[in-house]
Amino acid sequence: MSNERRAHCAECGEYHAADGETAGVSGGRFLCIDCTGEPVVFVGECLDCEWSYRKSGRSSNRYSVKQRVQQEKNSHETRLETFEDESHETVWRAVEPNAAERENPVLPGESV
């Protein structure tokens, strides 16, 4: 009987030893070494105007990327409510990375 702990990678689903070298917990998720650098992208969009915000990063920083998009969408709603007396509804979602984000997952956020 082995004391080795193993689990499925949250990205690829493969079974790996939780040894910290081939796989481990990163950003609150269990990821193998191959998937820690995979790009993740989140987008915040306004349902009432053309505003959007896109942020990419590595899957090891998934939570931070998602949190940044949520902060930007909340700022958009608050700014319009405070300064223009308008109520805008925004949403966020994960999307597939584009070619540039696959090449370099750590691109600055973009606001349109």
Chimera marker file (.cmm) of the C-alpha trace (Angstrom):
<marker_set name="trace">
<marker id="1" x="0.000" y="0.000" z="0.000" r="1" g="1" b="0" radius="0.5"/>
<marker id="2" x="1.398" y="3.348" z="-1.076" r="1" g="1" b="0" radius="0.5"/>
<marker id="3" x="1.197" y="6.614" z="0.848" r="1" g="1" b="0" radius="0.5"/>
<marker id="4" x="1.436" y="8.565" z="-2.420" r="1" g="1" b="0" radius="0.5"/>
<marker id="5" x="-1.448" y="10.975" z="-2.926" r="1" g="1" b="0" radius="0.5"/>
<marker id="6" x="-2.859" y="11.271" z="-6.435" r="1" g="1" b="0" radius="0.5"/>
<marker id="7" x="-5.616" y="13.289" z="-8.078" r="1" g="1" b="0" radius="0.5"/>
<marker id="8" x="-7.005" y="14.367" z="-11.446" r="1" g="1" b="0" radius="0.5"/>
<marker id="9" x="-5.734" y="17.608" z="-12.994" r="1" g="1" b="0" radius="0.5"/>
<marker id="10" x="-8.503" y="20.234" z="-13.123" r="1" g="1" b="0" radius="0.5"/>
<marker id="11" x="-7.484" y="21.230" z="-16.684" r="1" g="1" b="0" radius="0.5"/>
<marker id="12" x="-6.570" y="18.063" z="-18.581" r="1" g="1" b="0" radius="0.5"/>
<marker id="13" x="-8.201" y="15.446" z="-16.319" r="1" g="1" b="0" radius="0.5"/>
<marker id="14" x="-5.131" y="13.199" z="-16.210" r="1" g="1" b="0" radius="0.5"/>
<marker id="15" x="-4.245" y="11.374" z="-13.005" r="1" g="1" b="0" radius="0.5"/>
<marker id="16" x="-1.031" y="12.625" z="-11.340" r="1" g="1" b="0" radius="0.5"/>
<marker id="17" x="0.907" y="12.214" z="-8.115" r="1" g="1" b="0" radius="0.5"/>
<marker id="18" x="0.440" y="15.189" z="-5.803" r="1" g="1" b="0" radius="0.5"/>
<marker id="19" x="4.162" y="15.494" z="-5.133" r="1" g="1" b="0" radius="0.5"/>
<marker id="20" x="4.683" y="19.185" z="-5.873" r="1" g="1" b="0" radius="0.5"/>
<marker id="21" x="6.992" y="18.378" z="-8.792" r="1" g="1" b="0" radius="0.5"/>
<marker id="22" x="4.671" y="16.759" z="-11.348" r="1" g="1" b="0" radius="0.5"/>
<marker id="23" x="1.447" y="18.224" z="-9.955" r="1" g="1" b="0" radius="0.5"/>
<marker id="24" x="0.071" y="20.222" z="-7.045" r="1" g="1" b="0" radius="0.5"/>
<marker id="25" x="-2.462" y="22.771" z="-5.891" r="1" g="1" b="0" radius="0.5"/>
<marker id="26" x="-2.198" y="26.104" z="-7.661" r="1" g="1" b="0" radius="0.5"/>
<marker id="27" x="-4.744" y="28.889" z="-7.468" r="1" g="1" b="0" radius="0.5"/>
<marker id="28" x="-7.046" y="26.648" z="-5.420" r="1" g="1" b="0" radius="0.5"/>
<marker id="29" x="-7.102" y="23.956" z="-8.115" r="1" g="1" b="0" radius="0.5"/>
<marker id="30" x="-5.095" y="20.759" z="-8.590" r="1" g="1" b="0" radius="0.5"/>
<marker id="31" x="-2.975" y="21.180" z="-11.749" r="1" g="1" b="0" radius="0.5"/>
<marker id="32" x="-0.279" y="19.087" z="-13.394" r="1" g="1" b="0" radius="0.5"/>
<marker id="33" x="3.000" y="20.750" z="-14.376" r="1" g="1" b="0" radius="0.5"/>
<marker id="34" x="1.967" y="20.767" z="-18.056" r="1" g="1" b="0" radius="0.5"/>
<marker id="35" x="-1.237" y="22.707" z="-17.358" r="1" g="1" b="0" radius="0.5"/>
<marker id="36" x="0.068" y="25.364" z="-14.947" r="1" g="1" b="0" radius="0.5"/>
<marker id="37" x="1.166" y="27.545" z="-17.843" r="1" g="1" b="0" radius="0.5"/>
<marker id="38" x="-1.965" y="27.081" z="-19.960" r="1" g="1" b="0" radius="0.5"/>
<marker id="39" x="-3.731" y="30.352" z="-20.803" r="1" g="1" b="0" radius="0.5"/>
<marker id="40" x="-7.073" y="31.279" z="-19.252" r="1" g="1" b="0" radius="0.5"/>
<marker id="41" x="-9.186" y="34.221" z="-20.366" r="1" g="1" b="0" radius="0.5"/>
<marker id="42" x="-12.132" y="35.959" z="-18.730" r="1" g="1" b="0" radius="0.5"/>
<marker id="43" x="-14.298" y="38.682" z="-20.239" r="1" g="1" b="0" radius="0.5"/>
<marker id="44" x="-16.582" y="41.192" z="-18.555" r="1" g="1" b="0" radius="0.5"/>
<marker id="45" x="-19.322" y="42.693" z="-20.720" r="1" g="1" b="0" radius="0.5"/>
<marker id="46" x="-22.007" y="45.278" z="-20.212" r="1" g="1" b="0" radius="0.5"/>
<marker id="47" x="-25.505" y="44.296" z="-21.310" r="1" g="1" b="0" radius="0.5"/>
<marker id="48" x="-26.525" y="47.959" z="-21.687" r="1" g="1" b="0" radius="0.5"/>
<marker id="49" x="-23.632" y="49.479" z="-23.661" r="1" g="1" b="0" radius="0.5"/>
<marker id="50" x="-20.571" y="48.520" z="-25.711" r="1" g="1" b="0" radius="0.5"/>
<marker id="51" x="-18.158" y="48.295" z="-22.730" r="1" g="1" b="0" radius="0.5"/>
<marker id="52" x="-16.125" y="45.120" z="-22.281" r="1" g="1" b="0" radius="0.5"/>
<marker id="53" x="-12.931" y="44.076" z="-20.498" r="1" g="1" b="0" radius="0.5"/>
<marker id="54" x="-10.778" y="41.063" z="-21.380" r="1" g="1" b="0" radius="0.5"/>
<marker id="55" x="-8.008" y="39.653" z="-19.182" r="1" g="1" b="0" radius="0.5"/>
<marker id="56" x="-5.728" y="36.683" z="-19.769" r="1" g="1" b="0" radius="0.5"/>
<marker id="57" x="-3.237" y="34.858" z="-17.579" r="1" g="1" b="0" radius="0.5"/>
<marker id="58" x="-1.876" y="31.439" z="-16.731" r="1" g="1" b="0" radius="0.5"/>
<marker id="59" x="-4.145" y="28.754" z="-15.322" r="1" g="1" b="0" radius="0.5"/>
<marker id="60" x="-2.071" y="28.832" z="-12.131" r="1" g="1" b="0" radius="0.5"/>
<marker id="61" x="-3.398" y="32.403" z="-11.648" r="1" g="1" b="0" radius="0.5"/>
<marker id="62" x="-6.974" y="31.636" z="-12.729" r="1" g="1" b="0" radius="0.5"/>
<marker id="63" x="-8.563" y="33.119" z="-9.599" r="1" g="1" b="0" radius="0.5"/>
<marker id="64" x="-6.616" y="36.404" z="-9.902" r="1" g="1" b="0" radius="0.5"/>
<marker id="65" x="-7.536" y="36.798" z="-13.581" r="1" g="1" b="0" radius="0.5"/>
<marker id="66" x="-11.215" y="36.161" z="-12.845" r="1" g="1" b="0" radius="0.5"/>
<marker id="67" x="-11.140" y="38.505" z="-9.848" r="1" g="1" b="0" radius="0.5"/>
<marker id="68" x="-9.613" y="41.317" z="-11.943" r="1" g="1" b="0" radius="0.5"/>
<marker id="69" x="-12.412" y="41.032" z="-14.521" r="1" g="1" b="0" radius="0.5"/>
<marker id="70" x="-15.020" y="41.067" z="-11.750" r="1" g="1" b="0" radius="0.5"/>
<marker id="71" x="-13.414" y="44.204" z="-10.260" r="1" g="1" b="0" radius="0.5"/>
<marker id="72" x="-13.454" y="45.992" z="-13.625" r="1" g="1" b="0" radius="0.5"/>
<marker id="73" x="-17.111" y="45.130" z="-14.269" r="1" g="1" b="0" radius="0.5"/>
<marker id="74" x="-18.065" y="46.312" z="-10.780" r="1" g="1" b="0" radius="0.5"/>
<marker id="75" x="-16.158" y="49.564" z="-11.374" r="1" g="1" b="0" radius="0.5"/>
<marker id="76" x="-18.028" y="50.096" z="-14.644" r="1" g="1" b="0" radius="0.5"/>
<marker id="77" x="-21.393" y="49.645" z="-12.917" r="1" g="1" b="0" radius="0.5"/>
<marker id="78" x="-20.445" y="51.878" z="-9.975" r="1" g="1" b="0" radius="0.5"/>
<marker id="79" x="-18.939" y="54.647" z="-12.129" r="1" g="1" b="0" radius="0.5"/>
<marker id="80" x="-22.059" y="54.914" z="-14.287" r="1" g="1" b="0" radius="0.5"/>
<marker id="81" x="-24.381" y="54.739" z="-11.306" r="1" g="1" b="0" radius="0.5"/>
<marker id="82" x="-22.446" y="57.384" z="-9.364" r="1" g="1" b="0" radius="0.5"/>
<marker id="83" x="-21.487" y="59.885" z="-12.053" r="1" g="1" b="0" radius="0.5"/>
<marker id="84" x="-24.107" y="59.456" z="-14.760" r="1" g="1" b="0" radius="0.5"/>
<marker id="85" x="-27.081" y="58.236" z="-12.739" r="1" g="1" b="0" radius="0.5"/>
<marker id="86" x="-27.446" y="55.202" z="-15.011" r="1" g="1" b="0" radius="0.5"/>
<marker id="87" x="-27.876" y="51.581" z="-14.056" r="1" g="1" b="0" radius="0.5"/>
<marker id="88" x="-25.921" y="49.117" z="-16.190" r="1" g="1" b="0" radius="0.5"/>
<marker id="89" x="-25.883" y="45.350" z="-15.781" r="1" g="1" b="0" radius="0.5"/>
<marker id="90" x="-22.620" y="43.537" z="-16.457" r="1" g="1" b="0" radius="0.5"/>
<marker id="91" x="-21.693" y="39.855" z="-16.664" r="1" g="1" b="0" radius="0.5"/>
<marker id="92" x="-18.414" y="37.930" z="-16.753" r="1" g="1" b="0" radius="0.5"/>
<marker id="93" x="-17.497" y="34.600" z="-18.318" r="1" g="1" b="0" radius="0.5"/>
<marker id="94" x="-14.557" y="32.397" z="-19.250" r="1" g="1" b="0" radius="0.5"/>
<marker id="95" x="-13.724" y="32.316" z="-22.966" r="1" g="1" b="0" radius="0.5"/>
<marker id="96" x="-11.295" y="30.473" z="-25.215" r="1" g="1" b="0" radius="0.5"/>
<marker id="97" x="-7.919" y="32.211" z="-25.593" r="1" g="1" b="0" radius="0.5"/>
<marker id="98" x="-7.078" y="33.746" z="-28.965" r="1" g="1" b="0" radius="0.5"/>
<marker id="99" x="-3.786" y="33.103" z="-30.804" r="1" g="1" b="0" radius="0.5"/>
<marker id="100" x="-1.921" y="35.968" z="-29.106" r="1" g="1" b="0" radius="0.5"/>
<marker id="101" x="-3.064" y="34.832" z="-25.655" r="1" g="1" b="0" radius="0.5"/>
<marker id="102" x="-1.915" y="31.268" z="-26.415" r="1" g="1" b="0" radius="0.5"/>
<marker id="103" x="1.528" y="32.634" z="-27.345" r="1" g="1" b="0" radius="0.5"/>
<marker id="104" x="1.772" y="34.886" z="-24.284" r="1" g="1" b="0" radius="0.5"/>
<marker id="105" x="-0.905" y="34.188" z="-21.621" r="1" g="1" b="0" radius="0.5"/>
<marker id="106" x="0.123" y="37.182" z="-19.522" r="1" g="1" b="0" radius="0.5"/>
<marker id="107" x="-1.165" y="40.050" z="-21.634" r="1" g="1" b="0" radius="0.5"/>
<marker id="108" x="-2.455" y="43.265" z="-20.067" r="1" g="1" b="0" radius="0.5"/>
<marker id="109" x="-6.204" y="43.667" z="-19.680" r="1" g="1" b="0" radius="0.5"/>
<marker id="110" x="-8.033" y="45.381" z="-22.462" r="1" g="1" b="0" radius="0.5"/>
<marker id="111" x="-10.953" y="47.742" z="-22.047" r="1" g="1" b="0" radius="0.5"/>
<marker id="112" x="-13.090" y="48.682" z="-25.026" r="1" g="1" b="0" radius="0.5"/>
<link id1="1" id2="2" r="1" g="1" b="0" radius="0.2"/>
<link id1="2" id2="3" r="1" g="1" b="0" radius="0.2"/>
<link id1="3" id2="4" r="1" g="1" b="0" radius="0.2"/>
<link id1="4" id2="5" r="1" g="1" b="0" radius="0.2"/>
<link id1="5" id2="6" r="1" g="1" b="0" radius="0.2"/>
<link id1="6" id2="7" r="1" g="1" b="0" radius="0.2"/>
<link id1="7" id2="8" r="1" g="1" b="0" radius="0.2"/>
<link id1="8" id2="9" r="1" g="1" b="0" radius="0.2"/>
<link id1="9" id2="10" r="1" g="1" b="0" radius="0.2"/>
<link id1="10" id2="11" r="1" g="1" b="0" radius="0.2"/>
<link id1="11" id2="12" r="1" g="1" b="0" radius="0.2"/>
<link id1="12" id2="13" r="1" g="1" b="0" radius="0.2"/>
<link id1="13" id2="14" r="1" g="1" b="0" radius="0.2"/>
<link id1="14" id2="15" r="1" g="1" b="0" radius="0.2"/>
<link id1="15" id2="16" r="1" g="1" b="0" radius="0.2"/>
<link id1="16" id2="17" r="1" g="1" b="0" radius="0.2"/>
<link id1="17" id2="18" r="1" g="1" b="0" radius="0.2"/>
<link id1="18" id2="19" r="1" g="1" b="0" radius="0.2"/>
<link id1="19" id2="20" r="1" g="1" b="0" radius="0.2"/>
<link id1="20" id2="21" r="1" g="1" b="0" radius="0.2"/>
<link id1="21" id2="22" r="1" g="1" b="0" radius="0.2"/>
<link id1="22" id2="23" r="1" g="1" b="0" radius="0.2"/>
<link id1="23" id2="24" r="1" g="1" b="0" radius="0.2"/>
<link id1="24" id2="25" r="1" g="1" b="0" radius="0.2"/>
<link id1="25" id2="26" r="1" g="1" b="0" radius="0.2"/>
<link id1="26" id2="27" r="1" g="1" b="0" radius="0.2"/>
<link id1="27" id2="28" r="1" g="1" b="0" radius="0.2"/>
<link id1="28" id2="29" r="1" g="1" b="0" radius="0.2"/>
<link id1="29" id2="30" r="1" g="1" b="0" radius="0.2"/>
<link id1="30" id2="31" r="1" g="1" b="0" radius="0.2"/>
<link id1="31" id2="32" r="1" g="1" b="0" radius="0.2"/>
<link id1="32" id2="33" r="1" g="1" b="0" radius="0.2"/>
<link id1="33" id2="34" r="1" g="1" b="0" radius="0.2"/>
<link id1="34" id2="35" r="1" g="1" b="0" radius="0.2"/>
<link id1="35" id2="36" r="1" g="1" b="0" radius="0.2"/>
<link id1="36" id2="37" r="1" g="1" b="0" radius="0.2"/>
<link id1="37" id2="38" r="1" g="1" b="0" radius="0.2"/>
<link id1="38" id2="39" r="1" g="1" b="0" radius="0.2"/>
<link id1="39" id2="40" r="1" g="1" b="0" radius="0.2"/>
<link id1="40" id2="41" r="1" g="1" b="0" radius="0.2"/>
<link id1="41" id2="42" r="1" g="1" b="0" radius="0.2"/>
<link id1="42" id2="43" r="1" g="1" b="0" radius="0.2"/>
<link id1="43" id2="44" r="1" g="1" b="0" radius="0.2"/>
<link id1="44" id2="45" r="1" g="1" b="0" radius="0.2"/>
<link id1="45" id2="46" r="1" g="1" b="0" radius="0.2"/>
<link id1="46" id2="47" r="1" g="1" b="0" radius="0.2"/>
<link id1="47" id2="48" r="1" g="1" b="0" radius="0.2"/>
<link id1="48" id2="49" r="1" g="1" b="0" radius="0.2"/>
<link id1="49" id2="50" r="1" g="1" b="0" radius="0.2"/>
<link id1="50" id2="51" r="1" g="1" b="0" radius="0.2"/>
<link id1="51" id2="52" r="1" g="1" b="0" radius="0.2"/>
<link id1="52" id2="53" r="1" g="1" b="0" radius="0.2"/>
<link id1="53" id2="54" r="1" g="1" b="0" radius="0.2"/>
<link id1="54" id2="55" r="1" g="1" b="0" radius="0.2"/>
<link id1="55" id2="56" r="1" g="1" b="0" radius="0.2"/>
<link id1="56" id2="57" r="1" g="1" b="0" radius="0.2"/>
<link id1="57" id2="58" r="1" g="1" b="0" radius="0.2"/>
<link id1="58" id2="59" r="1" g="1" b="0" radius="0.2"/>
<link id1="59" id2="60" r="1" g="1" b="0" radius="0.2"/>
<link id1="60" id2="61" r="1" g="1" b="0" radius="0.2"/>
<link id1="61" id2="62" r="1" g="1" b="0" radius="0.2"/>
<link id1="62" id2="63" r="1" g="1" b="0" radius="0.2"/>
<link id1="63" id2="64" r="1" g="1" b="0" radius="0.2"/>
<link id1="64" id2="65" r="1" g="1" b="0" radius="0.2"/>
<link id1="65" id2="66" r="1" g="1" b="0" radius="0.2"/>
<link id1="66" id2="67" r="1" g="1" b="0" radius="0.2"/>
<link id1="67" id2="68" r="1" g="1" b="0" radius="0.2"/>
<link id1="68" id2="69" r="1" g="1" b="0" radius="0.2"/>
<link id1="69" id2="70" r="1" g="1" b="0" radius="0.2"/>
<link id1="70" id2="71" r="1" g="1" b="0" radius="0.2"/>
<link id1="71" id2="72" r="1" g="1" b="0" radius="0.2"/>
<link id1="72" id2="73" r="1" g="1" b="0" radius="0.2"/>
<link id1="73" id2="74" r="1" g="1" b="0" radius="0.2"/>
<link id1="74" id2="75" r="1" g="1" b="0" radius="0.2"/>
<link id1="75" id2="76" r="1" g="1" b="0" radius="0.2"/>
<link id1="76" id2="77" r="1" g="1" b="0" radius="0.2"/>
<link id1="77" id2="78" r="1" g="1" b="0" radius="0.2"/>
<link id1="78" id2="79" r="1" g="1" b="0" radius="0.2"/>
<link id1="79" id2="80" r="1" g="1" b="0" radius="0.2"/>
<link id1="80" id2="81" r="1" g="1" b="0" radius="0.2"/>
<link id1="81" id2="82" r="1" g="1" b="0" radius="0.2"/>
<link id1="82" id2="83" r="1" g="1" b="0" radius="0.2"/>
<link id1="83" id2="84" r="1" g="1" b="0" radius="0.2"/>
<link id1="84" id2="85" r="1" g="1" b="0" radius="0.2"/>
<link id1="85" id2="86" r="1" g="1" b="0" radius="0.2"/>
<link id1="86" id2="87" r="1" g="1" b="0" radius="0.2"/>
<link id1="87" id2="88" r="1" g="1" b="0" radius="0.2"/>
<link id1="88" id2="89" r="1" g="1" b="0" radius="0.2"/>
<link id1="89" id2="90" r="1" g="1" b="0" radius="0.2"/>
<link id1="90" id2="91" r="1" g="1" b="0" radius="0.2"/>
<link id1="91" id2="92" r="1" g="1" b="0" radius="0.2"/>
<link id1="92" id2="93" r="1" g="1" b="0" radius="0.2"/>
<link id1="93" id2="94" r="1" g="1" b="0" radius="0.2"/>
<link id1="94" id2="95" r="1" g="1" b="0" radius="0.2"/>
<link id1="95" id2="96" r="1" g="1" b="0" radius="0.2"/>
<link id1="96" id2="97" r="1" g="1" b="0" radius="0.2"/>
<link id1="97" id2="98" r="1" g="1" b="0" radius="0.2"/>
<link id1="98" id2="99" r="1" g="1" b="0" radius="0.2"/>
<link id1="99" id2="100" r="1" g="1" b="0" radius="0.2"/>
<link id1="100" id2="101" r="1" g="1" b="0" radius="0.2"/>
<link id1="101" id2="102" r="1" g="1" b="0" radius="0.2"/>
<link id1="102" id2="103" r="1" g="1" b="0" radius="0.2"/>
<link id1="103" id2="104" r="1" g="1" b="0" radius="0.2"/>
<link id1="104" id2="105" r="1" g="1" b="0" radius="0.2"/>
<link id1="105" id2="106" r="1" g="1" b="0" radius="0.2"/>
<link id1="106" id2="107" r="1" g="1" b="0" radius="0.2"/>
<link id1="107" id2="108" r="1" g="1" b="0" radius="0.2"/>
<link id1="108" id2="109" r="1" g="1" b="0" radius="0.2"/>
<link id1="109" id2="110" r="1" g="1" b="0" radius="0.2"/>
<link id1="110" id2="111" r="1" g="1" b="0" radius="0.2"/>
<link id1="111" id2="112" r="1" g="1" b="0" radius="0.2"/>
</marker_set>
